Amino acid sequence: MHRLTFIAGLAIGYVLGTRSGRERYEQMRESAQQFAQNPAVRNAAESAAHNGRDMATKAFDSVNEKVGHRLPDSVTEKVQALRDRRTPVDDDWGTSAT
């Protein structure tokens, strides 16, 4: 999945870069990096990832319960890997009580 996203990003970057010129391409790349490093954007991405892992775990548990714990090992291993990746979402909003 990450490889496909990376390749698509390269292709889009190449097309935009050749059409608009190198200077404009660098401006767009810098803007995209600033956007991606914005604490609000990072928090939203982390929150979405966390929610996705939670939903995958709940779906797995529900299906596993209905089929009598007979899911393939590959599915079980993937869900376990998602569960192991859980991390608390950092609060970059400056709302801590300190």
Secondary structure, DSSP 8 states (H G I E B T S, - for coil): -HHHHHHHHHHHHHHHHHHH-HHHHHHHHHHHHHHHT-HHHHHHHHHHHHHHHHHHHHHHHHHHHHTTS---HHHHHHHHHHHHT-------SS-S--
